[in-house]
Amino acid sequence: MKQFLLLFVFIISFSGIHSQENLPTDFLSKEFHKGRREAFRNLMPANSVAVVFSYPERVFSKDINYTYHANPDLYYLTGYKEPDAVLLLFKEPQGDEKYTEVLFVRERNAAQETWTGRRLGVEGAKSKLGFTTVYNGKDFNTFVIDFKKFDKIIYDKIPTDLGKNKTGFDLFGLIESFKSKASIKTDDEAPVMLFNTITNSLREIKTPEEIDLMRKSVKLSCIAHNEVMKAVGPDMSENEADGIHRYIHRHYGAEDEGYPPIVGAGANGCILHYGENNATKMDNQLLLMDVGSEYHGYSADVTRTVPANGKFSEEQKAIYHLVYEAQEEVFKICKVGTPFQDLNKKAREVITTGLIKLGIITDPKDVKIYYPHSCSHFLGLDVHDKGNYMSTLKENMIFTVEPGIYIPANSKCDKKWWNIGVRIEDDILITKNSYENLSAESPRKWQDVEALAKQKSTFNEMKFPKI
């Protein structure tokens, strides 16, 4: 009987692995990932090999892991989203087979798949991802490769916080085998720099397929922000506002958020990466919401600040409008050829002038007290995406424009300004002759924010049992 049950599990798991239905149809194609590998190979120096490992799994609690998040670089190059894998990319064809890439994947296991879900395995990686040369991870140990013959071995920083399972061919085993084969004793910074140089150059410029996914991720994030603006009220909790964002993201097919949502009212909005989101009431304070979806791996990053009671006070309005003006001035220089660093310079210049005019500071150097972060970062597979931050803006770059002002209690200014935190953040695509604000669907002008806050949300009508 036991043998029959095991055989049954085996048949069900292995016959159903590639027959899952009702999946999204807009994932990146295997042709996209193949093109990215070719682009990566074109940037590799002669006689080199690149080694890209999966990310490790992370423990959530005791024997439960966090939802697995693939290494964005490995996903970018392969489409593979499972742990315990490694990709080898060669500049020149290798061996009698003249292969230029080899992928080692997590082995199929019927019993494990019953518990933790489907695995692609070798055949799945071939049929679904378009690879020709694929092996199970355990085969990496015996795979014949002389790393010493290459002039350059290109790899990212190797993770060190790894658990070791009993198989010996998990990620820990793959890394240990690689270190042995390549005679690597320490994490050499040189290949890390070269790896980042290549991936920064590739990922800072988005392909049409990536732009399509970014548009959707940003659009559904804007819908969520707008719905919270309509639903918000003095008695709403931060956690409830957070939950509306998350529900709408899932409603439109986003798998996750691109980062832990920041939903802070009043003093909490003055904490840049506030994450508790647990204040039970917002009262008559400003609500700062920095929340973006992750759709098929691509992260939006949108921030809106709204008065919880639907109307800005004069002090709130003054700070809000100053942040808005800073953003507007930055938009004017969002075009091909502008140095990336000029975006923050422009935002800081406008905010400095404005804070002096409002009497909040007298010395321009003190602007950093109330505007402590930079204005922009690249956006894509990572919310703080890879790119060359010392370069100039180029067509098809996507980045944020997010000036902000944060005045916590006990600041050295009139206390009427205390606990006002404002950030407005939009996601910008550089076009051939100008720019496109991908998040323009969510209002930014204070008048438009107030107008939207007067509307009723579907969530206002929802009734739940008392507990």
C-alpha positions in Angstrom: 0.0 0.0 0.0 2.8 2.4 0.9 4.5 1.7 -2.4 1.2 2.4 -4.2 0.8 5.8 -2.5 4.3 6.8 -3.3 3.8 5.8 -7.0 0.5 7.7 -7.0 2.2 10.9 -5.7 5.0 10.5 -8.2 2.5 10.2 -11.1 0.3 13.0 -10.1 3.2 15.4 -9.4 5.2 14.6 -12.5 2.2 14.5 -14.9 0.8 17.8 -13.6 4.0 19.8 -13.5 3.5 21.4 -16.9 -0.3 21.3 -17.1 -1.1 24.1 -14.7 -3.8 26.3 -16.2 -5.2 29.7 -15.7 -1.8 31.4 -15.4 -1.1 35.0 -16.5 -0.2 35.3 -20.2 2.0 38.4 -19.9 5.2 36.9 -18.3 8.4 37.8 -20.0 9.1 35.3 -22.8 12.0 32.9 -23.1 13.1 34.9 -26.1 13.4 38.0 -23.9 15.7 36.2 -21.4 17.7 34.7 -24.2 18.2 38.2 -25.6 19.4 39.4 -22.2 22.0 36.6 -22.1 23.2 37.6 -25.5 23.5 41.2 -24.4 25.3 40.2 -21.3 27.7 38.0 -23.3 28.4 40.9 -25.7 29.7 42.9 -22.7 32.0 40.2 -21.4 35.7 40.4 -22.0 37.4 37.8 -24.1 38.0 34.4 -22.6 35.7 34.9 -19.6 32.9 33.0 -17.8 30.1 34.5 -15.7 28.7 32.6 -12.8 25.2 33.7 -11.5 23.7 31.9 -8.4 20.2 31.9 -7.2 19.3 33.6 -4.0 19.0 31.5 -0.8 15.8 30.7 0.9 15.1 32.7 4.1 13.6 31.4 7.4 10.4 33.2 8.5 9.8 31.2 11.7 11.1 27.9 12.9 10.5 25.6 9.9 8.6 28.1 7.7 10.3 30.1 5.0 9.5 33.5 3.7 7.9 33.4 0.2 10.8 32.9 -2.1 12.1 35.8 -4.1 14.3 35.0 -7.1 17.6 36.7 -7.6 16.6 39.5 -10.1 19.8 39.1 -12.1 19.3 35.3 -12.5 15.6 35.9 -13.4 16.6 38.6 -15.8 19.0 36.3 -17.6 17.0 33.0 -17.4 13.4 33.4 -16.3 14.2 30.8 -13.6 12.5 31.6 -10.2 13.5 28.7 -8.0 16.3 28.3 -5.4 19.4 26.0 -5.6 20.5 27.0 -9.1 23.5 28.4 -10.9 24.0 29.8 -14.5 27.3 29.6 -16.4 27.7 32.0 -19.3 30.7 31.7 -21.6 32.1 34.4 -23.9 33.2 31.8 -26.4 31.7 28.4 -27.3 32.9 25.5 -25.1 33.7 21.9 -25.7 32.8 19.7 -28.6 29.1 20.7 -28.2 30.1 24.4 -28.6 27.7 25.4 -25.8 27.8 29.0 -24.5 25.6 28.6 -21.5 24.8 25.9 -18.9 22.0 26.0 -16.3 22.0 23.8 -13.2 18.5 23.6 -11.6 16.8 22.2 -8.5 16.0 18.5 -9.1 12.5 17.2 -9.5 11.2 15.5 -6.4 7.7 14.1 -6.3 7.4 13.9 -2.6 8.7 17.4 -2.0 6.5 18.9 -4.8 3.5 17.5 -3.1 4.4 19.7 -0.1 6.0 22.8 -1.6 4.9 23.1 -5.2 5.9 22.3 -8.7 9.5 22.4 -9.9 10.6 23.0 -13.5 13.5 20.5 -13.3 15.8 19.8 -16.3 13.1 19.2 -18.9 11.0 22.1 -17.7 14.0 24.4 -18.0 14.5 23.2 -21.6 10.9 23.5 -22.7 9.8 26.5 -20.7 13.0 28.6 -20.6 14.6 27.6 -23.9 17.8 26.2 -22.6 19.6 23.4 -24.4 22.2 22.4 -21.8 20.6 21.9 -18.4 21.6 19.7 -15.5 20.4 19.0 -12.0 22.2 20.9 -9.3 23.9 17.7 -8.0 25.7 17.3 -11.3 27.6 20.6 -10.9 30.1 18.8 -8.5 31.2 16.4 -11.3 30.7 18.8 -14.2 34.1 19.1 -16.0 35.2 22.7 -16.2 38.6 24.2 -15.8 38.0 27.7 -14.4 41.7 28.4 -14.3 41.8 28.6 -18.1 39.6 31.7 -18.1 41.2 35.2 -17.9 38.1 36.5 -16.0 35.6 34.8 -13.8 32.7 37.2 -13.4 30.4 36.8 -10.4 28.4 38.8 -7.9 29.0 38.9 -4.1 28.5 35.4 -2.8 25.9 35.0 0.0 27.4 33.8 3.2 24.2 33.3 5.3 23.5 29.9 3.9 22.0 26.8 5.6 23.3 23.4 4.5 20.9 20.6 3.9 21.7 16.9 3.8 21.9 16.6 0.0 25.1 18.5 -0.5 23.8 20.0 -3.8 21.7 22.8 -2.5 22.9 26.4 -3.0 25.5 25.9 -0.3 26.8 22.9 -2.1 26.8 24.7 -5.4 28.8 27.6 -4.0 31.3 25.4 -2.2 31.8 23.4 -5.4 32.4 26.6 -7.4 34.9 27.9 -4.9 36.8 24.5 -5.0 36.7 24.4 -8.8 37.8 28.0 -9.2 40.3 27.9 -6.2 38.5 30.8 -4.6 39.2 31.3 -0.9 37.8 34.8 -0.3 35.2 37.0 -1.9 37.4 38.9 -4.5 36.0 42.4 -5.2 37.4 42.6 -8.8 34.8 40.2 -10.4 32.0 41.8 -8.3 32.9 45.2 -9.8 32.9 43.7 -13.4 29.6 41.9 -12.8 27.9 45.1 -11.5 29.3 47.1 -14.4 27.7 44.7 -16.9 24.4 44.3 -15.1 24.1 48.1 -14.4 24.5 48.9 -18.0 21.9 46.3 -19.1 19.3 46.9 -16.5 19.3 50.7 -16.5 17.8 50.7 -20.0 14.4 49.0 -20.2 13.3 46.9 -23.2 9.8 47.4 -24.6 8.7 44.2 -22.8 9.9 45.5 -19.5 8.3 48.9 -20.1 4.9 47.2 -20.6 5.3 45.4 -17.3 6.4 48.6 -15.5 3.4 50.5 -17.0 1.0 47.9 -15.5 2.8 47.7 -12.1 2.7 51.5 -11.8 -0.9 51.8 -13.1 -2.4 49.3 -10.6 -0.4 51.0 -7.8 -2.0 54.3 -8.8 -5.4 52.8 -8.6 -4.7 51.6 -5.1 -3.4 55.0 -4.0 -6.5 56.7 -5.4 -8.8 54.2 -3.7 -7.2 54.8 -0.3 -7.4 58.6 -0.9 -11.2 58.2 -1.3 -11.5 55.7 1.6 -9.3 57.4 4.2 -10.8 59.1 7.3 -9.6 60.2 10.7 -10.8 56.9 12.3 -9.1 54.7 9.7 -6.0 52.8 10.9 -2.7 52.7 9.1 -3.0 48.9 8.8 -6.4 49.2 7.1 -5.0 51.6 4.5 -2.1 49.3 4.0 -4.5 46.4 3.5 -6.5 48.3 0.8 -3.3 48.7 -1.2 -2.4 45.1 -0.9 -5.9 43.9 -1.8 -6.0 46.0 -5.0 -2.6 44.9 -6.0 -3.7 41.3 -5.8 -7.0 42.0 -7.5 -5.0 43.2 -10.6 -2.6 40.2 -10.5 0.4 41.6 -8.7 2.3 38.9 -6.8 3.6 41.1 -4.1 4.7 44.6 -3.1 8.1 45.8 -4.4 9.1 46.6 -0.8 7.4 46.7 2.7 4.7 49.3 2.4 5.2 52.6 4.3 1.9 53.9 5.6 2.5 56.5 8.2 0.2 59.2 9.7 1.5 62.4 11.4 4.8 61.7 13.2 5.0 58.3 11.6 5.1 60.0 8.2 8.4 61.7 9.3 10.1 58.3 9.6 11.6 57.6 6.1 11.2 53.9 6.1 8.5 53.5 8.7 7.1 50.0 8.5 5.0 49.2 11.6 1.8 50.7 10.0 0.0 50.0 13.3 -1.4 53.4 14.4 -5.1 52.7 15.1 -6.3 56.2 14.1 -5.0 58.9 11.8 -7.0 61.8 13.4 -6.6 65.1 11.5 -3.0 64.4 10.4 -1.4 63.9 7.0 -1.1 60.3 5.8 2.1 59.5 3.8 1.8 56.3 1.7 4.8 55.0 0.0 3.5 51.8 -1.6 4.1 50.1 -4.9 3.2 46.7 -6.4 5.5 44.1 -7.8 4.0 42.8 -11.0 5.9 39.8 -12.6 9.0 40.9 -10.8 8.8 44.6 -11.7 8.3 47.1 -8.9 6.4 50.3 -8.9 7.3 53.0 -6.3 4.6 55.6 -5.8 4.2 57.9 -2.8 1.2 60.1 -2.1 0.4 62.3 0.9 -3.2 63.0 1.8 -4.9 64.8 4.7 -6.8 62.1 6.6 -9.8 64.4 7.2 -9.8 65.4 3.5 -8.6 69.0 3.8 -5.0 70.4 4.2 -4.4 72.8 7.0 -2.5 76.0 6.0 0.8 74.6 7.3 0.3 71.2 5.7 -0.6 72.9 2.5 2.5 75.1 2.5 4.8 72.1 3.0 2.9 70.0 0.5 3.0 72.7 -2.2 6.8 73.2 -1.7 7.4 69.5 -2.3 5.1 69.7 -5.3 7.1 72.7 -6.7 10.4 70.9 -6.2 9.0 67.9 -8.1 7.7 70.1 -11.0 11.2 71.8 -11.3 12.9 68.4 -11.5 10.4 67.2 -14.2 11.6 70.1 -16.4 15.1 68.6 -16.6 14.0 65.0 -17.1 15.4 64.5 -20.6 18.1 62.8 -22.4 21.6 64.1 -21.5 20.8 65.5 -18.1 23.3 64.3 -15.4 21.5 62.0 -13.0 22.9 63.8 -10.1 21.3 67.1 -11.3 17.9 65.7 -10.4 18.7 65.8 -6.7 20.6 69.1 -7.0 17.5 70.8 -8.5 15.1 69.4 -5.8 17.4 70.4 -3.0 17.8 73.9 -4.4 14.0 74.4 -4.6 13.4 73.0 -1.1 16.2 75.0 0.4 14.8 78.3 -1.0 11.3 77.3 0.2 12.2 76.4 3.7 14.1 79.6 4.2 11.1 81.6 2.9 8.8 79.8 5.4 11.2 80.6 8.2 11.9 76.9 9.0 15.6 77.2 8.3 18.0 80.2 8.0 21.2 78.4 6.9 21.0 76.6 3.6 23.1 73.8 5.0 20.3 72.9 7.4 18.1 71.7 4.5 19.5 68.2 5.0 17.7 68.1 8.4 14.3 68.2 6.7 15.2 66.7 3.3 17.7 64.0 4.2 17.5 61.7 1.2 18.1 61.9 -2.5 15.5 62.7 -5.1 15.8 59.7 -7.5 16.7 56.1 -8.0 16.4 53.6 -10.8 13.3 51.4 -10.8 12.7 47.9 -12.3 13.4 44.4 -11.0 14.6 46.0 -7.8 12.8 48.9 -6.3 16.3 50.5 -6.0 17.3 49.1 -9.4 20.6 48.7 -10.9 22.0 51.5 -13.1 24.9 54.0 -13.5 24.1 56.8 -11.0 27.0 58.9 -12.2 25.9 58.9 -15.8 23.4 61.0 -17.8 19.8 60.3 -18.5 19.1 58.0 -21.5 16.1 57.0 -23.4 14.1 54.2 -21.8 15.5 54.7 -18.3 12.9 54.5 -15.6 13.5 56.2 -12.2 11.7 57.9 -9.4 11.3 61.6 -8.7 10.6 61.9 -4.9 11.4 65.1 -3.1 10.2 65.2 0.5 10.1 67.3 3.7 9.9 65.8 7.2 9.5 67.9 10.3 9.4 65.7 13.4 8.3 67.0 16.8 10.9 69.0 18.7 12.5 70.3 15.5 14.2 73.7 15.8 11.4 75.6 14.2 7.9 76.8 15.1 6.0 73.9 16.5 3.1 74.6 14.1 5.2 72.7 11.6 5.9 69.7 13.8 4.8 66.2 12.7 4.3 67.3 9.1 5.8 64.7 6.7 5.3 65.0 2.9 6.7 63.0 0.1 5.4 63.0 -3.5 6.9 60.2 -5.6 6.4 59.5 -9.3 7.8 57.0 -11.7 9.4 58.6 -14.8 10.2 57.1 -18.2 12.7 59.0 -20.3 11.5 59.2 -23.9 13.4 60.3 -27.0 12.5 64.0 -26.7 11.0 64.3 -23.2 9.6 62.1 -20.4 6.5 60.3 -19.4 5.1 60.3 -15.9 3.9 56.7 -15.6 2.1 57.4 -12.3 0.3 60.5 -13.5 -3.1 58.7 -13.0 -2.8 59.4 -9.2 -3.3 63.1 -8.4 -0.5 65.3 -7.1 -1.8 68.9 -6.9 -3.2 69.6 -3.5 -6.5 70.8 -5.0 -6.9 67.5 -6.8 -5.9 65.4 -3.8 -8.7 67.2 -1.7 -11.2 66.7 -4.5 -10.5 63.0 -4.7 -10.6 62.6 -0.9 -14.3 63.9 -1.1 -15.3 60.9 -3.2 -16.6 57.7 -1.7 -14.8 54.5 -2.0 -16.2 51.0 -2.4 -14.4 50.2 0.8 -16.4 52.7 2.7 -19.5 50.6 2.2 -18.0 47.3 3.3 -19.5 45.9 6.6 -17.7 43.4 8.7 -18.8 41.6 11.9 -17.6 43.1 15.2 -15.1 41.2 17.2 
